């Protein structure tokens, strides 16, 4: 992953997480050179083959259904290791000098599971399963879906789908609001997200 400047880390169960993510994304979008005349494209990376890797497609599907922005990577048309290069080429074929917002799942330590990270710079897709794929994105969001194991694919396979859906929900609503704000369809300082959108944390025995 390539980080430029400060990285936001917000936990899934933090009631302020969606608002923090929204503000971070808006701020990073405004930092992009001539962003007001460049198309914003959201690239959601992942596959439905592993529960831990479905974060991107779930988020892409929500955004495709609720925003008018170009979205690459949904449950019906996922962008994964096998077609990422083609998807990147297609984005640059369709859009002139786009600002790409990349979304992907990642692995971390046990203490980091449930964190959502947002930074300026690209994301190294495929690193969790030992694949070297292009680093892509001007702005990146990554959800920590499980702790790292010896074999990344096994960790992704054993990930709780419920957890992934909760992380996706927070990212999706925050991104949706940020994109609306940039388009001028919501006041930039509008209170975004009700507490009902933040999952209740239940400790497992």
C-alpha angles and dihedrals in degrees: 000000000000115000124192112191127326122005122209117221115190126174121232092236096049107111089216095049098101092048092047091051093047093052092045093052093048091050092049093047090054089053092061113103111259090348092160091070098034122089116246113223124186116213113194111192126202148074138247090230091089123037091222092053096053094083093095098048092045091052092045092052092052092048093046089054097045108033136050093225123114109264125192116192121040137155090267095042109024124187110219143147092295098056107018093108091052091048092052091050090049092051092054091044093054101036131047113230095336127195103232120208108196125202125190144149121250141181126240142154121313089257091054097054109120094027121129115208125200125185145151110260140044134314124229101227118205097025092119091064097037097259123136107222131162118288103240138179141059089222123024136198121190129183117207101224102171144355120273118264133184089269114038095203090059090053090051092048092052095048120122110253089207090059092048091051091051092050090047092051093055093046093045097051093043092049092045091054093045091052091048090050093051090049090051095241094120130034108262092232096047114132101252120195135027121228089251088075093061111084118239111245113235117186114223118229 
